[in-house]
Amino acid sequence: PLSFRQSTFVATLPSPTRLRRRADGFRPTLGDNGRIDAYVLGRMDGSATLGEIARELAERFPARFPTWEAALAHVGRLSEQYAE
């Protein structure tokens, strides 16, 4: 009978870039996605509605969120994940 064994060992090796970003001496800076999420999470302090945050997000990052609806979808995802 035929048998087939496959290993995922090689497939799971992290890239040098990923390893570098996990090193204790790495000094990270936020990319665009991180800056966007940090802004939204910082505004989730109970002082603004999701709609207000979405409008601000669309104004601050128009290339990423050309419409209020696109910004609201992103803000809503973060709210689902992090809001109490």
C-alpha positions as CSV (number, residue, x, y, z in Angstrom):
1,P,0.0,0.0,0.0
2,L,1.0,3.6,-0.7
3,S,1.7,5.9,2.2
4,F,2.3,9.6,2.2
5,R,3.7,11.6,5.0
6,Q,4.0,15.4,4.9
7,S,5.8,17.7,7.2
8,T,5.0,21.3,7.8
9,F,8.3,22.0,9.5
10,V,9.7,24.0,6.7
11,A,6.5,25.8,6.0
12,T,6.4,27.2,9.6
13,L,9.8,28.7,9.7
14,P,9.5,32.4,10.4
15,S,11.1,34.8,8.0
16,P,14.2,36.7,9.0
17,T,12.1,39.9,9.0
18,R,9.6,38.3,11.5
19,L,12.4,37.1,13.7
20,R,14.0,40.5,13.7
21,R,10.7,42.2,14.7
22,R,10.5,39.9,17.7
23,A,14.0,40.4,19.0
24,D,14.4,42.1,22.4
25,G,16.6,44.8,20.9
26,F,14.2,45.8,18.1
27,R,12.9,49.3,18.2
28,P,9.4,49.2,16.6
29,T,7.6,52.1,14.9
30,L,4.0,51.8,13.9
31,G,3.1,51.4,10.2
32,D,0.0,52.9,8.6
33,N,-2.3,50.2,9.9
34,G,-0.9,50.5,13.4
35,R,-1.3,54.3,13.4
36,I,-4.9,54.0,12.2
37,D,-5.8,51.4,14.9
38,A,-4.0,53.3,17.6
39,Y,-5.9,56.4,16.7
40,V,-9.3,54.6,16.8
41,L,-8.5,52.7,20.0
42,G,-7.4,56.0,21.6
43,R,-10.7,57.6,20.7
44,M,-12.6,54.7,22.3
45,D,-12.8,56.3,25.7
46,G,-16.5,56.8,25.9
47,S,-16.5,60.4,24.7
48,A,-17.4,59.8,21.1
49,T,-19.8,57.6,19.1
50,L,-18.5,55.1,16.5
51,G,-20.0,57.4,13.9
52,E,-18.0,60.4,15.2
53,I,-14.8,58.3,15.3
54,A,-15.4,57.1,11.8
55,R,-15.9,60.6,10.5
56,E,-12.6,61.7,12.1
57,L,-10.9,58.6,10.7
58,A,-12.1,59.4,7.2
59,E,-10.9,63.0,7.5
60,R,-7.5,62.0,9.0
61,F,-6.8,59.1,6.6
62,P,-8.7,59.8,3.3
63,A,-6.5,57.6,1.2
64,R,-7.3,54.6,3.3
65,F,-10.9,55.5,4.0
66,P,-12.4,57.3,1.0
67,T,-15.9,57.1,2.5
68,W,-17.4,57.4,6.0
69,E,-18.9,54.0,5.5
70,A,-15.5,52.4,4.9
71,A,-14.2,54.1,8.1
72,L,-17.3,53.0,10.0
73,A,-16.8,49.4,9.0
74,H,-13.2,49.5,10.3
75,V,-14.1,51.2,13.5
76,G,-17.0,48.7,14.0
77,R,-14.6,45.8,13.7
78,L,-12.3,47.2,16.3
79,S,-15.2,48.0,18.6
80,E,-16.4,44.3,18.3
81,Q,-12.9,43.2,19.2
82,Y,-12.0,45.6,22.0
83,A,-15.0,47.5,23.4
84,E,-16.7,46.6,26.7
